[in-house]
Amino acid sequence: MLRNISLRELIRKFRDFGFDGPYSGGRHLFMSKGPLKVRIPNPHTGDISKYLLAEILRQAEISRIEWNQEE
């Protein structure tokens, strides 16, 4: 089950999955792993919603099961 997550925690977990970055890429930050690039939302005051997190995980080709096993 997904939950809202802070930007800092999102970046930490993506690094655990082998992603590099974040790098600036115009309007959004991005993280990369080989040829795969994933857009990261700009920092904002609140947490990243579980719905946006689901979209980011889809782009990163990370299943919800894999994501939850890393906790």
N, C-alpha and C positions, 0 to 999 in steps of 0.2 A: 504494500500500500504506500502510495506516495504522500508526502506531506510538504507543506511550505518549507522553503529553505533559504538561508541567507546567501548572499553572493559569495562571501568568504568560504562558506562550507561547500558550495557548489564547485568553486575552483579547486579546493582541496581534494574533493572526491574525484574530480576529473583528472587531476594529477595522479591520484591513486590508480586510475584506469589507464595511465600511460600517456595522457595528453600533455602537450607543452603549451606554455603561455600563461596568462592571456597576453595577446598582442593587440595593438590598436589596428583597426581596419576600417577607418572612415567613421561611420555612424555608430558602429558596434565593435565591441571587443570580440576576439575569436580565439579559440584554442584549436590546436592541430595534433593529429596523430597519423603520421604517414601522409597519404594523400587526402585524408579526411579533415575537413575544417568545419567547426561548429561555432555558430554565432552565440555570443553570450550577451545577455541584456545589459544595458548601461546601468551602472550603480544607481540605486534609488533608495529612498528612505525605508521602504518596507521590504519584507521577504519576497522571494520569487514564488508565485503561486504554484500549486501542484499541477495545474493545467498547463502553464508555461513550461514547467519542468518536464512534463510528459512530452511536449513537442521538442524540447532540447534533447531529451534522451532518444527520441525517434531519429533526429538528425545525426546523433552520435552513434547510432546503431547499438545502443545499450538497452537491454531488456529491463523491465521493472524488477524481475527476479534477480538479475545480476546486480542492479543498483541497490536493492535491499540487502543483499548478502554482504555488501561492503560495509554495512553499519556495525 
